[in-house]
């Protein structure tokens, strides 16, 4: 039996506010989950790999997770439009604030006398307020730049060259993220030379990771557009980041 025909694509950004979506909530949940995982699991660990021709390369393990939030942000903006992506960015920001607050409270609670793991728990989940603040500020600004650039490029390219939009928006968004996070978190702690080197290296690695995931992005975008019957162009969209409504 042949599958039912796909619904006609709706390209007006306002169309989303007039009908339900099938998979937006799932993509939003994945976006927030990846964001929290990148800060809980990956942020506190430095990993090292012996790369042929380069020798040992040290990097923050969070790089395995965090760029995926930009991939999902690209998918959200491309399929559902800037306003829905903005809603997800605010959801992620609030989730990060809640996670940071709960981490500080739980770590600060006095341990039971017969529980010997407080120091290990604090080492894993204890957070430096300066780094938490830098992380949240960098994520918020970087993701909004990413969504704005992709939405504008989609109009300028008339919906062609998806790879240019996804990679180009990541170059801008990850650049803003790195330029905010590392100076806020480590200025005065690291030397200027080290700080500049880490900014450039992490930015380049994150952009490269996005580029490698381009086939996955194409597959996800095409599948969601077909399932939703949507291909939103943000003509006339209010691009202010200071609201969460659609």
TORLUMNU-234321 format. One record per residue (C-alpha): residue in one letter; z, y, x. Coordinates in steps of 0.001 Angstrom, whole numbers, plus 500000, padded with zeros to 6 digits. Layout:
N
AZYX/...
***
This chain:
246
X500000500000500000/X498956503353501436/X501712505914502086/X501851508873499712/X499884511910500848/X501833514546502748/X502711517662500734/X500650520777501466/X502054522844504291/X503893526020503338/X503621528721505963/X505582531563504378/X509044531947505929/X510433532845502504/X509368529458501137/X512422527797502651/X514818529767500485/X513185528473497306/X513273524721497785/X515411522058499487/X514517520442502793/X514623516747503621/X515814516618507227/X517095520068508173/X520747519019507884/X520143516064510228/X518457518229512874/X521252520792512570/X523884518059513022/X522054516773516106/X521867520315517506/X525615520902517152/X526488517398518421/X524399517816521582/X525896521244522183/X529477519960521937/X528743516872524032/X527246518999526794/X530479520981526985/X532917518055526597/X531287515270528606/X529011516981531076/X530474520372531872/X533344519270534092/X531562516803536350/X529502517400539462/X527103514542540110/X525056513748543209/X521828511790543538/X519997510838546707/X516462512085546036/X513752510679548356/X512458513460550559/X515248515834549591/X518410513922550369/X521602514313548313/X521202516730545395/X524346517931543636/X524165519150540045/X526342519678536998/X526184516611534766/X525892518872531719/X522260519440532612/X521544516024531065/X522754517310527679/X522530521063527408/X518719521472527697/X518398519138524706/X519967521878522566/X517022524105523527/X514562521339522609/X516235521013519212/X516291524801518882/X512544524851519517/X512013522186516868/X514150524071514344/X512323527364514874/X508863525795514945/X509299523769511761/X511892525659509708/X511568529221510993/X513798531696512785/X516260532209509915/X517173528520509729/X517407528317513521/X519695531370513444/X521958529565510973/X522187526601513364/X522977528843516334/X525869530378514420/X527067526915513389/X526979525845517039/X528818528993518140/X531601528477515602/X531833524788516566/X532208525733520241/X534918528276519419/X536804525705517350/X536459523071520088/X537730525512522725/X540713526513520592/X541646522913519772/X541305521889523424/X543684524637524523/X546214523757521809/X546139519991522329/X546390520245526116/X549298522682525783/X551291520427523441/X554281518852525272/X553537515185526013/X555806512408524782/X558316511312527463/X556754507843527734/X553124509082527885/X552085509282531559/X548544510668531176/X549144514396530695/X547822515419534113/X544661513344533733/X544156514582530178/X544585518162531304/X542135517689534151/X539459516361531785/X540003518543528724/X541766521588530132/X539473524596530087/X539484527810532066/X539287530627529473/X536881532632531616/X534409529737531815/X534718528980528095/X534014532618527208/X531048532714529600/X529654529477528159/X529839530648524549/X528374534084525303/X525529532593527354/X524702529978524711/X524667532536521898/X522399534991523703/X520141532366525272/X519507530472522051/X518670533634520128/X516226534726522829/X514714531238522774/X514235531285518979/X512871534849518934/X510328534240521705/X509088531008520122/X508747532588516680/X506811535579518039/X504581533425520246/X503733531237517249/X502302534253515468/X500507535542518576/X498888532130519236/X498122531486515548/X500069528244515725/X498098526812518665/X499412525793522089/X502800524440521030/X503576523562524656/X503201527236525612/X505698528264522952/X508302525623523732/X508185526029527505/X507719529801527408/X510680530284525073/X512811528041527282/X511879530025530392/X513172533149528633/X516163531587526863/X517445529554529795/X516902532538532057/X519146534690529871/X521667531840529587/X521918531390533355/X521998535132534077/X524949535521531698/X526927532338532328/X527145532101536112/X528044535751536882/X530609535834534041/X532128532513535094/X531972532687538904/X531385536250540137/X534066537000542702/X534725533285543141/X531388532290544647/X529495534321547208/X526536536354545961/X524163534052547854/X525645530925546278/X525652532507542835/X521996533513543071/X521010530080544369/X522790528241541545/X521267530536538906/X517743529880540131/X518266526140540675/X519864525484537293/X517248527596535501/X514412525719537201/X515938522300536480/X516502523110532806/X512946524390532364/X511571521307534134/X513621519060531834/X512167520861528808/X508649520421530168/X509201516686530710/X510339516353527099/X507204518041525728/X505737514768524315/X509009514127522484/X508980517677521115/X505392517277519891/X506228514000518140/X509347515412516470/X507623518621515354/X504604516827513896/X506784514278512091/X509046516913510569/X506170519170509510/X504561516232507736/X507800515111506066/X508871518599505021/X505479520035504159/X506421523065506239/X504917524998509107/X506742528307509002/X505377531537510482/X507954534321510778/X505824537160509500/X508060539910508169/X511222538085509265/X514365540097509982/X515135538971513526/X518652540369513709/X521020537756515156/X523998539255513320/X523844537262510122/X523753533587509197/X521901533716505893/X518394532369505412/
***
